[in-house]
Amino acid sequence: MHDQHPNTDPAAIQLPRSTAWLPVLAICLSFAAFASGPVFGQSPGQKLKTFPLLNWDGGSTCRAKGRVQDKEYCDSRIMDQIIAQGKNAIPVLISQITDTRELKEPAFDFWNRMTVGDLAYSILIDLFTDSDWKTFNMPGLKTLWPKCDVGMEQCWHVYVKKHGMKYVRDQWSAAWNASKDRAYWDAQARCFRLSAKVKPTSGRPKPQPEMGFQLVEL
């Protein structure tokens, strides 16, 4: 799945990583899944204003395959910290999209350079990508990608040069604000999902998960 190429179909969403991460959108959440204890000195329930993405610690385990929240593919204490924050992590990551500081070494294969904002965006993509690596659960976001036939990093930089990271941040912020009340963490799928909108009834039926977009492999 990491050898995909950009697709301009608004319904097509791809995962970020090495030669394949199309900006996309989605969301899913739930605090019950976060049973881990405090990390990096944080106390339980402490809300953080930023994550130390500049000092990304994924090493060689997070570079080419899987989602960053999957421990079998990515061993990172920073990701442990992000997941422990639950829904509170989302606006923090969104705010970091406009951070232009460059990482000492790109987090993913086939990237020559990567900013904190690039990494924050990539983490958001993964957190809202379902366990099938094809379903993206956040409505209200368009595919953020230009028509482009070159490598993934080049495509992303072309897009950012044209629209700017503030635009990307604002798109994420608007989508999150519209859906955050329905967001929950699915412990089994290890991603954020949305509960379906339910019309008020006397029986108050239990909301069911809302289906997301399908990520398209090319």
ZIMO-V857162 format. One record per residue. SS is DSSP state (alpha for helix, beta for strand, coil for the rest). PHI is phi as a letter, one per 20 degrees, with the letter a starting at -180 (999 if undefined). Layout:
<<SS,PHI> <SS,PHI>>
//
This chain:
<<coil,999> <coil,e> <coil,d> <coil,f> <coil,c> <coil,g> <coil,c> <coil,e> <coil,f> <coil,g> <coil,e> <coil,e> <beta,c> <coil,c> <coil,e> <coil,e> <coil,r> <coil,k> <coil,e> <coil,b> <coil,b> <coil,e> <beta,f> <coil,b> <coil,b> <coil,r> <coil,a> <coil,a> <coil,a> <coil,r> <alpha,f> <alpha,g> <alpha,f> <coil,e> <coil,e> <coil,f> <coil,e> <coil,f> <coil,c> <coil,l> <coil,n> <coil,f> <coil,e> <coil,g> <coil,n> <coil,f> <coil,e> <coil,e> <coil,e> <coil,a> <coil,d> <coil,f> <alpha,f> <alpha,g> <alpha,d> <coil,g> <coil,d> <coil,f> <coil,l> <coil,e> <coil,e> <coil,d> <coil,e> <coil,c> <coil,c> <coil,n> <coil,e> <coil,f> <coil,e> <coil,e> <coil,f> <coil,f> <coil,d> <coil,b> <coil,d> <coil,b> <alpha,f> <alpha,f> <alpha,f> <alpha,g> <alpha,f> <alpha,f> <alpha,f> <alpha,f> <coil,f> <coil,m> <coil,f> <alpha,f> <alpha,f> <alpha,f> <alpha,f> <alpha,f> <alpha,f> <alpha,f> <alpha,f> <alpha,e> <alpha,f> <alpha,e> <coil,f> <coil,e> <coil,f> <beta,e> <coil,f> <coil,f> <coil,b> <coil,g> <coil,f> <coil,c> <coil,f> <coil,m> <coil,d> <coil,e> <coil,b> <coil,b> <beta,e> <alpha,g> <alpha,f> <alpha,g> <alpha,f> <alpha,g> <alpha,f> <alpha,f> <alpha,f> <alpha,g> <alpha,g> <alpha,f> <alpha,f> <coil,d> <beta,e> <coil,f> <coil,f> <coil,e> <coil,m> <coil,c> <beta,d> <beta,d> <coil,d> <coil,d> <coil,e> <coil,n> <coil,c> <coil,e> <coil,f> <beta,e> <coil,b> <coil,e> <coil,f> <coil,b> <coil,d> <coil,e> <coil,f> <alpha,f> <alpha,f> <alpha,f> <alpha,f> <alpha,f> <alpha,f> <alpha,f> <alpha,f> <alpha,f> <alpha,f> <alpha,f> <alpha,d> <coil,n> <alpha,f> <alpha,f> <alpha,f> <alpha,f> <alpha,f> <alpha,f> <alpha,f> <alpha,f> <alpha,f> <alpha,f> <alpha,f> <alpha,f> <alpha,f> <alpha,f> <alpha,c> <alpha,f> <alpha,f> <alpha,d> <beta,e> <beta,b> <beta,e> <beta,e> <coil,f> <coil,f> <coil,f> <coil,l> <beta,b> <beta,e> <beta,c> <beta,d> <beta,f> <coil,f> <coil,f> <coil,c> <coil,f> <coil,g> <coil,b> <coil,f> <coil,f> <coil,l> <coil,f> <coil,f> <coil,g> <coil,d> <beta,g> <coil,e> <coil,f> <coil,d> <beta,f> <beta,d> <beta,f> <coil,d> <coil,e> <coil,e>>
//
